[in-house]
Amino acid sequence: MEMTDIIVVGGGSAGAAMTGRLAEAGLAVTLIEAGRTDRHMRSRVPALTSAIVQNPDFDWCYQVEPDPSLGGRADIWPAGKLLGGGSALNGMMFIRGHRWDYDQWAAMGADGWDYASVLPYFRRMEDNERGADAWRGTGGPIAVSEGRARYPITDQWVAAAQQAGIARSTDLNGETAEGVDYVQVSQRKGTRCSAARGYLHERRGGKAPTILLEAQLLRLLIEDKRAVGIVYRQDGVEKTLRARHGVVLSAGAMNTPRLLMLSGIGPADHLADMGIEVVRDLPGVGRNLQDHVGTHVVNEVDGATLNSDAQGLRGAWQVLRYALAKRGALTTAIGHAQAFVKSRAGLPAPNLQISFAAFAFDFDERGRLMLRKNPSVSTLVGLMRPSHRGRITLRSADPLAPPVIAHRQLDSELDIEQIVEGIGIARDILRQSSIAAHVKTELRPGAAFTDAAQLRDYVKMASIPLYHPVGTARIGHRDDPAAVVDADLRVIGVDGLWVADASVMPSLPAGNTNATAIMIGDKGADHVLKSLRRNTQQAA
């Protein structure tokens, strides 16, 4: 029987961080990842993100149930099918969220996850190109850099945002997480810095972890209410691996609840319906699903954007520029500048993310994204605190069946109204003198969409998920019936089992969630080590 100290299931953003830190502490760690290696050009070259998202070789492409709030549309949510998970295929925008978000976590029962408690881990995990201060860190595994795809139109947008009354933040990840600033990216010298790269490939010291790729977890091994190992499939063979100290689930907000339920941990009524023996009745497993939602304002402009740089000789020059200097269009992230704003009075923190990119997409005849041929820009209006809470359930007891994902992106008129307010802010920025002369026309929603009713209809038609699912195994007090893990990330009622990924977030932080997921893995490793020390002391 194979044996290791501890097993980490899932080598994504949090799982890679968890594995790296536990190995650094001297534990024999075995990481199992159902996807492939991330050592692939399409993952490393930033602009090739569009070639791996919704590509089943790299992406699990989870089919969501038809959404009545979007006219019955059934979206596909991406999830990384490679080491590094979301950090190996996302848009690389590095943003932590607002102080209020984490203090709110603590108020919801996540003791020790307030802003003051998570800040040291955000600092520890990053190697920030802007240098270290009381809020930022250097020397960590995740490189945080300035964007290397710079266009004058982005500078003009930042100036216009200030003309529109949005304060300039010198660092949205620092002291002031409100206002306008340039986007920082998870890149090192123009190439993607995923969690796998930072914590595994370029790790420093400790014991080298064992990494099993294309290894699909079938179920957890639980004996006497304690996780003692796993059963998994690799190369068509079912295998068993036991662990001295236990198992950490870091499979993501869509897959972690599925794996818990397959192992008998979850809502007892649903498990009974699936014919699965109940190990621990935890009604919160799969509940509390949240995702950001938003829509785009798209404008045609004069001057250079990434759209024009992708054409003909200019495109060839950009390839050469990247090869020689790792700069230019091929280093692009999904956004180039952004503002966090309040669209109405009385809010404790910004409710909207206004993200600007010096490029825009259209759809081809098959519904696939393609860069527009003419110079264009896009402004994403993202709602940071949507009202709906969805649910993930099992499709069947088959361990290879994908989960059932039921979620309403636009569940209330209040959500729609806030996005409409954001469209107004985005348009106001583009009317300012710093940029207005360069804006030729509005393509979406279009000049004809002027009154509130029209814009509400546009939001219902054109809103998209922002692919930031969280919350399906949330942290809470052990007597909270909705909680799945306690403040030390221990699964309530099952010894030797932890969860560390975006599923433990009680609520969405503002902005892109990848940095927060990595922080959970990094900080979570200290919680696991604390639990192991406690167990050793009790045994003595």
C-alpha positions as CSV (number, residue, x, y, z in Angstrom):
1,M,0.0,0.0,0.0
2,E,1.5,3.4,-1.1
3,M,1.8,5.9,1.8
4,T,2.6,9.6,2.0
5,D,2.4,12.2,4.7
6,I,-0.3,14.3,3.2
7,I,-2.3,14.3,-0.1
8,V,-3.4,17.5,-1.9
9,V,-6.1,16.9,-4.4
10,G,-6.1,19.5,-7.2
11,G,-3.0,21.4,-8.4
12,G,-4.8,24.6,-9.2
13,S,-4.2,28.1,-7.8
14,A,-4.7,27.2,-4.2
15,G,-3.6,23.6,-4.5
16,A,-0.2,24.5,-5.9
17,A,0.3,27.0,-3.2
18,M,-0.7,24.6,-0.5
19,T,1.6,21.9,-1.9
20,G,4.5,24.2,-2.2
21,R,4.2,25.5,1.4
22,L,3.7,22.0,2.9
23,A,6.7,20.6,1.0
24,E,8.7,23.6,2.1
25,A,7.8,22.7,5.7
26,G,9.4,19.3,5.2
27,L,6.3,17.1,4.7
28,A,6.2,14.3,2.1
29,V,3.4,15.7,-0.1
30,T,1.7,13.9,-3.0
31,L,-0.3,16.2,-5.3
32,I,-2.8,14.6,-7.6
33,E,-4.1,16.7,-10.5
34,A,-6.6,15.4,-13.1
35,G,-5.3,17.7,-15.8
36,R,-2.1,17.8,-17.8
37,T,1.2,19.7,-17.4
38,D,1.1,23.4,-17.7
39,R,4.5,23.5,-19.4
40,H,3.0,24.5,-22.7
41,M,3.4,27.6,-24.9
42,R,-0.3,28.3,-25.0
43,S,-0.3,28.7,-21.2
44,R,3.0,30.5,-20.9
45,V,2.4,33.2,-23.6
46,P,-0.2,35.5,-22.2
47,A,-2.0,36.5,-25.3
48,L,-2.7,32.8,-26.1
49,T,-5.3,32.6,-23.3
50,S,-8.0,32.6,-25.9
51,A,-6.5,29.4,-27.4
52,I,-6.9,27.4,-24.2
53,V,-10.1,28.7,-22.6
54,Q,-13.0,26.5,-23.9
55,N,-10.4,24.2,-25.4
56,P,-11.2,20.7,-23.9
57,D,-7.5,19.8,-24.0
58,F,-6.9,22.5,-21.3
59,D,-10.3,23.4,-19.9
60,W,-13.0,21.2,-18.2
61,C,-15.6,23.3,-20.0
62,Y,-18.4,22.9,-17.4
63,Q,-21.9,23.1,-18.8
64,V,-24.1,25.2,-16.6
65,E,-27.9,24.6,-16.4
66,P,-30.1,27.0,-18.5
67,D,-30.3,30.3,-16.7
68,P,-33.9,31.8,-16.6
69,S,-32.4,35.2,-15.7
70,L,-30.5,35.2,-19.0
71,G,-33.4,34.0,-21.2
72,G,-32.6,30.4,-20.7
73,R,-29.1,30.6,-21.9
74,A,-26.8,27.8,-20.8
75,D,-23.2,29.1,-20.4
76,I,-20.0,27.2,-20.3
77,W,-17.8,27.9,-17.3
78,P,-14.1,27.3,-17.7
79,A,-11.9,25.5,-15.2
80,G,-8.2,24.7,-15.7
81,K,-7.5,21.2,-16.9
82,L,-3.8,21.6,-16.3
83,L,-1.4,22.1,-13.4
84,G,-1.9,25.6,-12.1
85,G,-5.7,25.4,-12.7
86,G,-7.3,28.8,-13.2
87,S,-3.9,30.6,-12.8
88,A,-2.6,28.7,-15.9
89,L,-5.4,29.9,-18.2
90,N,-7.0,33.0,-16.7
91,G,-6.7,36.7,-17.9
92,M,-3.8,37.3,-15.4
93,M,-5.3,40.4,-13.7
94,F,-3.8,40.5,-10.2
95,I,-6.2,42.1,-7.8
96,R,-6.8,41.3,-4.1
97,G,-10.2,42.8,-3.3
98,H,-11.2,45.5,-0.8
99,R,-10.4,45.5,2.9
100,W,-14.1,45.4,3.6
101,D,-14.5,42.1,1.8
102,Y,-12.3,40.2,4.3
103,D,-13.6,42.0,7.3
104,Q,-17.0,40.9,6.1
105,W,-15.7,37.3,6.0
106,A,-14.8,37.5,9.6
107,A,-18.2,39.0,10.5
108,M,-19.8,35.9,8.7
109,G,-17.9,33.5,10.9
110,A,-14.5,33.2,9.2
111,D,-12.4,34.0,12.3
112,G,-8.9,34.9,11.4
113,W,-9.7,35.8,7.8
114,D,-10.2,39.5,8.3
115,Y,-8.1,41.9,6.3
116,A,-5.4,42.3,8.9
117,S,-5.0,38.5,9.1
118,V,-4.8,37.9,5.3
119,L,-2.6,40.8,4.5
120,P,0.7,39.1,5.6
121,Y,-0.1,36.2,3.3
122,F,-0.8,38.5,0.3
123,R,2.6,40.1,1.0
124,R,4.3,36.7,1.5
125,M,3.0,35.3,-1.7
126,E,4.0,38.1,-4.1
127,D,7.1,39.4,-5.8
128,N,5.8,42.8,-6.7
129,E,7.6,44.8,-9.4
130,R,6.6,48.1,-7.6
131,G,8.6,47.1,-4.6
132,A,7.6,46.3,-1.0
133,D,5.8,48.5,1.5
134,A,3.3,48.0,4.4
135,W,0.8,46.4,1.9
136,R,3.0,44.8,-0.8
137,G,5.6,42.1,-0.8
138,T,8.7,41.1,-2.8
139,G,10.6,37.8,-3.0
140,G,7.5,35.6,-3.0
141,P,6.5,32.9,-5.5
142,I,4.0,34.9,-7.6
143,A,5.5,37.6,-9.8
144,V,3.2,40.7,-10.0
145,S,4.3,43.0,-12.8
146,E,3.2,46.1,-14.7
147,G,1.5,45.3,-18.0
148,R,3.9,45.2,-21.0
149,A,1.2,45.8,-23.6
150,R,0.8,49.6,-23.3
151,Y,-1.2,51.8,-25.7
152,P,-1.7,55.6,-25.5
153,I,-5.5,55.0,-25.5
154,T,-5.1,53.3,-22.1
155,D,-3.3,56.4,-20.7
156,Q,-6.0,58.6,-22.1
157,W,-8.7,56.4,-20.4
158,V,-7.0,56.7,-17.0
159,A,-6.8,60.5,-17.4
160,A,-10.5,60.5,-18.5
161,A,-11.5,58.5,-15.5
162,Q,-10.0,61.1,-13.3
163,Q,-11.8,63.9,-15.3
164,A,-15.0,62.0,-14.6
165,G,-14.4,62.3,-10.9
166,I,-12.8,59.0,-10.1
167,A,-9.8,59.4,-7.8
168,R,-6.4,58.1,-8.9
169,S,-5.2,55.2,-6.7
170,T,-1.5,54.7,-6.7
171,D,-2.0,51.1,-6.0
172,L,-5.4,49.3,-6.0
173,N,-3.7,46.4,-4.2
174,G,-2.3,48.7,-1.6
175,E,-3.6,51.2,0.9
176,T,-6.5,52.5,-1.4
177,A,-8.5,49.8,-3.1
178,E,-10.9,52.3,-4.7
179,G,-10.3,54.6,-7.7
180,V,-8.5,54.1,-11.0
181,D,-5.1,52.6,-11.7
182,Y,-3.3,50.5,-14.3
183,V,-3.8,46.7,-14.1
184,Q,-1.0,44.7,-12.6
185,V,-0.6,41.2,-14.0
186,S,0.6,37.7,-12.8
187,Q,3.6,37.6,-15.1
188,R,7.3,37.4,-14.8
189,K,9.2,39.2,-17.6
190,G,6.3,39.0,-20.0
191,T,5.4,35.3,-19.4
192,R,2.6,33.9,-17.3
193,C,3.4,33.3,-13.6
194,S,0.9,30.7,-12.6
195,A,0.7,29.2,-9.1
196,A,2.3,26.0,-10.4
197,R,5.2,28.0,-11.8
198,G,5.7,30.0,-8.6
199,Y,5.2,27.4,-6.0
200,L,6.2,24.1,-7.8
201,H,8.5,24.6,-10.8
202,E,10.5,27.4,-9.2
203,R,10.1,26.4,-5.5
204,R,12.9,27.0,-3.1
205,G,14.0,24.5,-0.5
206,G,12.1,21.8,1.4
207,K,11.1,18.4,0.2
208,A,10.2,17.9,-3.5
209,P,6.5,17.0,-3.7
210,T,5.4,14.0,-5.7
211,I,3.1,15.3,-8.5
212,L,0.8,12.8,-10.3
213,L,-0.8,14.3,-13.4
214,E,-3.8,13.1,-15.3
215,A,-4.9,11.4,-12.1
216,Q,-8.6,11.5,-11.5
217,L,-9.9,11.3,-7.9
218,L,-12.7,8.8,-7.6
219,R,-13.4,9.1,-3.9
220,L,-11.9,9.9,-0.5
221,L,-11.0,7.0,1.8
222,I,-12.8,7.7,5.1
223,E,-12.5,5.4,8.1
224,D,-14.1,6.1,11.5
225,K,-14.9,9.7,10.4
226,R,-11.3,10.3,9.4
227,A,-9.8,10.8,5.9
228,V,-7.0,8.4,5.5
229,G,-6.4,8.4,1.8
230,I,-7.8,8.5,-1.7
231,V,-8.9,6.2,-4.5
232,Y,-7.9,7.6,-8.0
233,R,-7.6,6.5,-11.6
234,Q,-4.5,7.0,-13.7
235,D,-3.6,5.4,-17.0
236,G,-6.9,3.5,-16.8
237,V,-5.9,1.8,-13.6
238,E,-7.7,2.3,-10.2
239,K,-5.2,3.0,-7.5
240,T,-5.2,3.7,-3.7
241,L,-2.9,6.1,-1.8
242,R,-3.0,6.5,1.9
243,A,-1.8,9.4,4.0
244,R,-0.4,9.6,7.5
245,H,-1.9,13.0,8.3
246,G,-4.8,13.4,5.9
247,V,-6.1,15.0,2.7
248,V,-6.5,18.5,1.5
249,L,-9.1,19.1,-1.1
250,S,-8.2,22.0,-3.5
251,A,-10.2,21.0,-6.5
252,G,-12.0,24.4,-7.0
253,A,-15.5,25.8,-6.3
254,M,-17.2,23.5,-8.8
255,N,-15.3,20.3,-8.2
256,T,-14.5,20.3,-4.5
257,P,-18.2,20.0,-3.5
258,R,-18.7,17.3,-6.1
259,L,-15.8,15.3,-4.6
260,L,-17.1,15.8,-1.1
261,M,-20.5,14.5,-2.0
262,L,-19.2,11.5,-3.9
263,S,-17.4,10.6,-0.7
264,G,-20.5,10.8,1.4
265,I,-20.0,14.3,2.8
266,G,-22.9,16.7,2.0
267,P,-26.6,17.2,2.2
268,A,-28.0,13.8,3.5
269,D,-31.2,14.0,1.4
270,H,-29.3,14.6,-1.8
271,L,-26.8,11.9,-1.1
272,A,-29.6,9.4,-0.4
273,D,-31.2,10.4,-3.7
274,M,-27.9,9.6,-5.4
275,G,-27.6,6.2,-3.6
276,I,-24.5,7.4,-1.7
277,E,-23.9,6.3,1.9
278,V,-23.9,9.4,4.2
279,V,-20.6,9.8,6.1
280,R,-21.4,13.3,7.4
281,D,-24.5,15.3,6.8
282,L,-23.3,18.8,5.8
283,P,-26.1,20.7,4.2
284,G,-23.8,23.6,3.1
285,V,-21.8,21.5,0.7
286,G,-22.6,22.8,-2.8
287,R,-24.6,25.7,-1.6
288,N,-23.8,29.4,-1.5
289,L,-22.4,29.5,-5.1
290,Q,-21.6,33.0,-6.3
291,D,-20.0,34.5,-9.4
292,H,-19.4,38.1,-10.6
293,V,-21.5,39.1,-13.6
294,G,-21.0,42.0,-16.1
295,T,-21.4,43.3,-19.6
296,H,-19.3,45.2,-22.1
297,V,-19.3,48.7,-23.6
298,V,-17.5,48.4,-26.9
299,N,-16.2,51.4,-28.9
300,E,-14.4,51.8,-32.2
301,V,-11.4,54.3,-31.9
302,D,-8.7,55.8,-33.9
303,G,-5.1,55.0,-33.2
304,A,-3.4,51.8,-32.4
305,T,-5.0,49.0,-30.3
306,L,-4.3,45.4,-30.0
307,N,-6.8,44.8,-32.8
308,S,-4.7,46.7,-35.3
309,D,-1.4,45.1,-33.9
310,A,-2.7,41.7,-34.7
311,Q,-3.0,42.4,-38.4
312,G,-0.5,41.7,-41.2
313,L,3.0,43.1,-40.8
314,R,2.1,44.7,-37.5
315,G,1.2,41.2,-36.2
316,A,4.5,39.8,-37.5
317,W,6.4,42.6,-35.7
318,Q,4.6,41.8,-32.5
319,V,5.6,38.2,-32.7
320,L,9.2,39.2,-33.2
321,R,9.0,41.8,-30.4
322,Y,7.8,39.1,-28.0
323,A,10.5,36.7,-29.1
324,L,13.3,39.3,-28.6
325,A,12.1,41.3,-25.6
326,K,8.9,39.7,-24.1
327,R,7.0,42.9,-24.7
328,G,4.1,44.1,-26.7
329,A,0.7,42.7,-27.7
330,L,1.6,39.0,-26.9
331,T,2.0,39.9,-23.3
332,T,-1.5,41.3,-23.0
333,A,-3.8,40.5,-20.0
334,I,-7.5,40.6,-20.2
335,G,-7.5,44.2,-19.0
336,H,-5.1,47.1,-19.1
337,A,-6.6,49.6,-16.6
338,Q,-9.4,49.5,-14.1
339,A,-11.5,51.5,-11.6
340,F,-13.3,50.3,-8.5
341,V,-16.2,52.7,-7.9
342,K,-19.5,53.1,-6.0
343,S,-22.4,53.8,-8.3
344,R,-24.6,55.0,-5.4
345,A,-24.3,56.6,-2.0
346,G,-24.2,54.7,1.3
347,L,-22.2,51.7,0.1
348,P,-19.4,50.4,2.4
349,A,-17.1,49.5,-0.5
350,P,-17.1,49.8,-4.3
351,N,-19.9,47.8,-6.0
352,L,-18.5,48.0,-9.5
353,Q,-15.3,47.1,-11.3
354,I,-14.9,49.1,-14.5
355,S,-12.1,47.3,-16.5
356,F,-10.7,48.8,-19.7
357,A,-8.9,46.9,-22.4
358,A,-7.3,48.3,-25.6
359,F,-8.9,45.6,-27.7
360,A,-12.4,44.2,-28.4
361,F,-13.8,40.9,-29.7
362,D,-16.6,40.0,-32.0
363,F,-18.2,36.5,-32.5
364,D,-17.7,34.4,-35.6
365,E,-20.5,32.4,-37.3
366,R,-19.9,29.6,-34.9
367,G,-20.2,31.8,-31.8
368,R,-16.5,31.8,-31.1
369,L,-14.6,34.9,-29.9
370,M,-12.4,36.6,-32.5
371,L,-10.5,39.9,-32.4
372,R,-12.2,42.7,-34.3
373,K,-10.3,43.9,-37.3
374,N,-10.7,47.6,-36.7
375,P,-9.0,49.4,-33.7
376,S,-11.4,49.1,-30.8
377,V,-11.6,49.2,-27.0
378,S,-13.9,47.5,-24.5
379,T,-15.0,48.5,-21.1
380,L,-16.2,45.7,-18.8
381,V,-18.8,46.7,-16.2
382,G,-18.7,44.0,-13.5
383,L,-21.0,43.8,-10.5
384,M,-19.0,42.9,-7.5
385,R,-21.7,41.8,-5.1
386,P,-24.5,40.0,-7.0
387,S,-27.5,38.9,-4.9
388,H,-28.0,35.3,-6.1
389,R,-26.7,32.2,-4.4
390,G,-26.7,29.1,-6.7
391,R,-26.0,25.5,-6.0
392,I,-23.8,22.6,-7.2
393,T,-25.2,19.0,-6.9
394,L,-24.3,15.6,-8.2
395,R,-25.6,14.4,-11.6
396,S,-25.2,10.8,-10.5
397,A,-23.0,8.7,-8.3
398,D,-20.6,8.2,-11.2
399,P,-17.3,9.7,-10.1
400,L,-16.5,10.8,-13.7
401,A,-19.8,12.7,-14.3
402,P,-19.6,16.5,-14.2
403,P,-21.5,18.4,-11.5
404,V,-24.9,20.0,-12.0
405,I,-24.4,23.8,-11.8
406,A,-27.5,25.8,-11.2
407,H,-27.1,29.6,-11.0
408,R,-28.9,32.7,-11.9
409,Q,-26.5,35.5,-13.0
410,L,-29.1,38.2,-12.8
411,D,-31.5,37.4,-10.0
412,S,-32.8,40.8,-9.1
413,E,-33.7,44.1,-10.5
414,L,-31.2,45.7,-8.1
415,D,-28.4,43.8,-9.7
416,I,-29.5,44.9,-13.2
417,E,-29.9,48.5,-12.1
418,Q,-26.3,48.6,-10.7
419,I,-24.9,47.3,-14.0
420,V,-26.9,50.0,-15.9
421,E,-25.4,52.6,-13.5
422,G,-22.0,51.2,-14.4
423,I,-22.7,51.5,-18.1
424,G,-23.4,55.2,-17.4
425,I,-20.1,55.6,-15.7
426,A,-18.2,53.8,-18.5
427,R,-19.9,56.1,-21.1
428,D,-19.2,59.2,-19.0
429,I,-15.4,58.3,-18.9
430,L,-15.4,58.0,-22.7
431,R,-17.0,61.5,-23.1
432,Q,-14.2,63.2,-21.2
433,S,-11.8,65.5,-23.2
434,S,-8.8,63.3,-22.6
435,I,-10.2,60.5,-24.7
436,A,-13.4,61.7,-26.5
437,A,-11.6,62.9,-29.7
438,H,-10.3,59.3,-30.2
439,V,-13.7,57.6,-29.8
440,K,-15.4,57.1,-33.2
441,T,-18.5,55.2,-32.4
442,E,-20.2,53.0,-29.7
443,L,-20.7,49.5,-31.1
444,R,-22.3,47.9,-27.9
445,P,-24.8,48.7,-26.5
446,G,-24.9,51.3,-29.3
447,A,-26.1,54.9,-29.4
448,A,-29.7,53.9,-29.8
449,F,-29.7,52.5,-26.2
450,T,-30.3,55.6,-24.2
451,D,-33.1,55.2,-21.7
452,A,-33.1,53.0,-18.6
453,A,-35.5,50.5,-19.9
454,Q,-33.5,49.9,-23.1
455,L,-30.3,49.5,-21.0
456,R,-32.0,47.0,-18.7
457,D,-33.0,45.0,-21.7
458,Y,-29.4,45.2,-23.0
459,V,-28.0,44.0,-19.6
460,K,-30.4,41.0,-19.6
461,M,-29.4,40.1,-23.1
462,A,-25.6,40.7,-23.0
463,S,-24.5,40.0,-19.5
464,I,-21.9,37.3,-19.0
465,P,-20.5,35.3,-16.1
466,L,-17.0,36.6,-15.2
467,Y,-15.9,33.0,-14.3
468,H,-15.1,33.7,-10.6
469,P,-17.1,30.9,-8.9
470,V,-16.7,30.8,-5.1
471,G,-18.4,29.8,-1.9
472,T,-19.6,26.2,-2.2
473,A,-17.8,24.9,0.9
474,R,-17.7,28.1,3.0
475,I,-15.8,28.8,6.2
476,G,-18.0,29.3,9.3
477,H,-18.4,28.5,12.9
478,R,-18.7,24.8,13.6
479,D,-22.2,25.2,14.9
480,D,-23.3,27.1,11.7
481,P,-25.5,24.6,9.7
482,A,-24.4,26.4,6.4
483,A,-20.7,26.1,7.1
484,V,-18.6,23.3,5.6
485,V,-15.1,24.1,7.1
486,D,-14.0,25.8,10.2
487,A,-11.6,28.7,10.4
488,D,-8.7,26.3,10.2
489,L,-10.2,24.9,6.9
490,R,-11.0,21.6,8.6
491,V,-14.1,19.9,7.2
492,I,-16.6,19.9,10.1
493,G,-17.1,16.4,11.5
494,V,-14.4,14.7,9.5
495,D,-10.9,14.5,10.9
496,G,-7.8,14.7,8.7
497,L,-9.7,16.5,5.9
498,W,-9.2,20.1,4.9
499,V,-10.5,22.3,2.0
500,A,-8.4,25.1,0.6
501,D,-9.6,26.8,-2.5
502,A,-12.2,29.4,-3.7
503,S,-15.0,27.2,-2.4
504,V,-14.3,28.3,1.2
505,M,-14.9,32.0,0.5
506,P,-18.0,33.1,2.4
507,S,-18.6,35.8,-0.2
508,L,-17.1,37.3,-3.3
509,P,-14.2,39.7,-2.9
510,A,-14.2,42.7,-5.3
511,G,-12.4,42.1,-8.6
512,N,-10.8,39.0,-10.1
513,T,-10.5,36.2,-7.6
514,N,-7.3,34.4,-8.5
515,A,-5.0,36.3,-6.1
516,T,-7.4,35.5,-3.3
517,A,-7.5,31.8,-4.2
518,I,-3.7,31.6,-4.2
519,M,-3.7,33.4,-0.8
520,I,-6.1,30.8,0.6
521,G,-3.7,28.0,-0.4
522,D,-0.7,29.8,1.0
523,K,-2.4,30.8,4.3
524,G,-4.2,27.5,4.4
525,A,-0.9,25.6,4.6
526,D,-0.2,27.3,7.9
527,H,-3.6,26.2,9.2
528,V,-2.9,22.6,8.2
529,L,0.5,22.7,9.9
530,K,-1.1,24.2,13.0
531,S,-3.6,21.3,13.0
532,L,-0.8,18.7,12.7
533,R,1.1,20.3,15.5
534,R,-2.0,20.2,17.7
535,N,-2.5,16.6,16.9
536,T,1.1,15.8,17.8
537,Q,0.7,17.6,21.1
538,Q,-2.5,15.8,21.9
539,A,-0.9,12.4,21.1
540,A,2.0,13.2,23.4
